[in-house]
Amino acid sequence: MNLQKTILCLVWCHLCVTVGAHNTRIDSLECILASYRGDDLRKTDLLRDLSFEYRDINPQKCKAYAEQALELAQSIGSKLKEGSAHNALGIYYYFVDMYYQAYVHYKQAEKLLIENGDPMELKEIFYNLMNVFIFVHDGDSATYYANKLLDMAVAEGDMPSEIGARYALGRIRFRNDYGRQEKLDYNLDLFRKSARMDDNITYIVALCCGESYTEMNRYREGLAYLHRARQYFEAHEETGFAMEAHLRLAETYTNMSQTDSAELYMQKVLASPSLYEETKLRLFKNQAMLDSVKGDCWGALARYKVFHHFADSIAEQKSSSVMTGMINWHNMKNENQALQREQQKQRLLIYILAVTLVVILALIALLAYYSWLTKKKNQELKKLHHVKDKLFSVVAHDLRSPIGALASMLKLVNENMLDTDTQTELLKSISNRVDDTYGLLDNLLHWSKSQMQGIVPSLAYFDVQATSCLVTNSLQGIAAGKQIRLDNRIEKLQAYADKDMFAVVIRNLTMNALKYTFTGGEVSLESELLGDELVISVKDNGTGMTQDVQDRLFKLSETTSKRGTNNETGTGLGLVLCADFVKTNGGRIWFESKPAQGSIFFFSLPILPKA
């Protein structure tokens, strides 16, 4: 594995966890896992941690532990741990240069972690995705994820993650050594920000500052930063970064012709437990330069030959590795795109089938609705037919009978066939029938008008006491004829409704009460405020109603009207009209009744306009 990849990965590693010696930590985790008997959630963490520790030591073990973590997380249904396991598998594929497979697992981890929330690991995913795109030379995508990491870190006030993101952005931006002064300024600014933490990342940035100075031949300024980094990494036993600091110091002292110091730090590099191939290549080159500085031309030439031979070998391996990785990336990407196209076709087919099914169901529903509507219209027509028959009955019987009687009497009077007493008695009887007929005719006119023109109330505030008194005063004669006490106790209150419709309702309910009250009885009208409505009641102590009559009340097609206590006739039309008028004004109508105990009719009206 090349040094650049290791450094980029270790930067984030140092931001997330404190990592000691690999072997010690691995032995400890292996021991804990072998004897672990706790919950499976913690076990997935152990498997994931072991996978991470083996990433650059034993890739197969790295993969095996990550796959075990994923299988366990899926079995217990933990989406958060499943995302963490996908991240571990992505790390494995990244370290073996299978970038597309790494990308697929990182993206799956990103999706699960965004949905289930783990900010720290989500930041790690952004960093890992950035690294993948760096190594497939997709600078725009790498920058996108570096900026996502940066935005998240700034929002949370997470300074280590912010510095890590800015460090990565700098590596992306200055990858090709262009703009050396700009690169130096960027690294110095980043060092000033990171110095407040005095952490690993601070001295990784210090290495970058030293590198920038030496690239511009400002060696002494570079040495200051390189020595600060060296001292920190040596003190904290960070062997990988200490080796990088030693190598850069050796190169800088060689360029300054300070051979003793250059050899000292080259020996420190050679004493490192493991050397990357790129590190060995830089050592060969620096040794050749050092021999040249010493005047050992033959030694320098020999070392340059070794250097070029080794460089060609590494370049060939690196080219092969990069080429293999890129071919793998593009092949897997093309396969995935083909799979996605096939899935899109399948989704389109499913969509078409679903739309077809919806259309079929809609047609069935439309036919069912049409059938229901036809049935409903037939029922309404049947109901209207009953209403028509009822109205014909009213006109044929209840209007024809008193008018016919009046015509017969007038004929007898004209022919002087009646004595005075008989004539007086007949006139009294016909007068009562004419009063009933007038009330019936008045209701018919109101009802027919409402049916033909629609009921459109004229809403306004009015005094219910004054309006009701006008009605009850006009009915006192009928009450007196039956020796009934008609008592209007409605208070001086205001309602917001149609005044004329209110009067019609009062008239019909009071007439009904008088009709079914025995001689010497009592009819009373009262009022009560209940919340935002006014309730009017008309009470009598007359015949009352059976349950059968109550069930058919307010239905013109079903209601029948029995004769009153003085043989008064009726049609039931008045109550139907009352119900329509009350509901039109935004009120309610109901009743209480018991046979032989009388009835109470209630109706309500609003006292304020409705919002």
Secondary structure, DSSP 4 states (H G I P E B T S, - for coil): --HHHHHHHHHHHHHH-----HHHHHHHHHHHHHT--S-HHHHHHHHHHHHHHTTTT-HHHHHHHHHHHHHHHHHHT-HHHHHHHHHHHHHHHHHTT-HHHHHHHHHHHHHHHHHH--HHHHHHHHHHHHHHHHHTT-HHHHHHHHHHHHHHHHHHT-HHHHHHHHHHHHHHHTTT---HHHHHHHHHHHHHHHTTT-SHHHHHHHHHHHHHHHHTT-HHHHHHHHHHHHHHHHHTT-HHHHHHHHHHHHHHHHHTT-HHHHHHHHHHHHTSS---HHHHHHHHHHHHHHHHHHT-HHHHHHHHHHHHHHHHHHHHHHHHHHHHHHHHHHHHHHHHHHHHHHHHHHHHHHHHHHHHHHHHHHHHHHHHHHHHHHHHHHHHHHHHHHHHHHHHHIIIIIIHHHHHHHHHHHHHHHTT-S-HHHHHHHHHHHHHHHHHHHHHHHHHHHHHHHHHH-----EEEEEHHHHHHHHHHHTHHHHHHTT-EEEE---S-EEEEEHHHHHHHHHHHHHHHHHTSPTT-EEEEEEEEETTEEEEEEEE-S----HHHHHTTT-TTT------TT-----SHHHHHHHHHHHHTT--EEEEEETTTEEEEEEEEESS---
